[in-house]
Every structure is written in structure tokens, then in C-alpha cells.
Amino acid sequence: MSDPRPTIRITADESRVADEVIAALAERDKALHHKRGKLWSATHSGDGWSIAEVAPANLRERITRHVRLVQIDSNATAVRVHPPKWLVPAIMARESWLELPHLDTLDRSDGRRG
């Protein structure tokens, strides 16, 4: 069974890596939103919306859930790796994520994005 997550190569080009991770999260994590320089998780149940600010540890889990991170080893083989320590702070420090839907796009009456 192949891994359906997009593969992103970790290199010293931190800006590119962060851009690619954000784009992958925007495509795959439908609960992730932004507003006022922060990331938010918005999920809908029969009782309405549950909205919470995304903590760094939660963002790290979202990255590993939706993205396959790799580094190239000395044998030119792609090896799966954990998110590097700089990745989550770099993404959270952006304060603007145009790829992600704004929290205000939620239709609070029926659970869909407006």
C-alpha cells in the first residue's frame, strides 16, 4: 500500500519546506484555518462548531498526519524523518497563511465553508 501523503524533502531551504508544508496542509487538513495571525482548528458536529487555537504540538501532529517528510541519506535514499525543530515555529511565526481558509469563511449554520 502506497502512502497517499505528499512527500516533502527537508533541506536547508527552510522557506521552501515551510511553503510546501503549508500548501499540503491547506489541501489535506480541512479543519485548519487562520485568523488574526493565528492558526485555528474548526470542526463541526451535530452540536455546532468547535473552534480552538492550534498549539505547536498539535501543528506538529497535523504535519505528520498529512505530510511525509524525508531527507536524502548518504546512499541517495529518501528516509522518513520527524519534523525538524525549526519547522513548527517557522510556520506559526508567519502570521499569514493565504493558502489556508480564513476562519470567517465558515457557515456557522450548517457546518460548511462559505
Stockholm file with secondary structure:
# STOCKHOLM 1.0

chainA/1-114         MSDPRPTIRITADESRVADEVIAALAERDKALHHKRGKLWSATHSGDGWSIAEVAPANLRERITRHVRLVQIDSNATAVRVHPPKWLVPAIMARESWLELPHLDTLDRSDGRRG
#=GR chainA/1-114 SS CCCCSCEEECCSCHHHHHHHHHHHHHHHCTTEEEETTEEEEEEEETTEEEEEECCHHHHHHHHHHHCEEEEECTTSCEEECCCCTTHHHHHHHTCCCTTSCBGGGEETTTTEEC
#=GC SS_cons         CCCCSCEEECCSCHHHHHHHHHHHHHHHCTTEEEETTEEEEEEEETTEEEEEECCHHHHHHHHHHHCEEEEECTTSCEEECCCCTTHHHHHHHTCCCTTSCBGGGEETTTTEEC
//
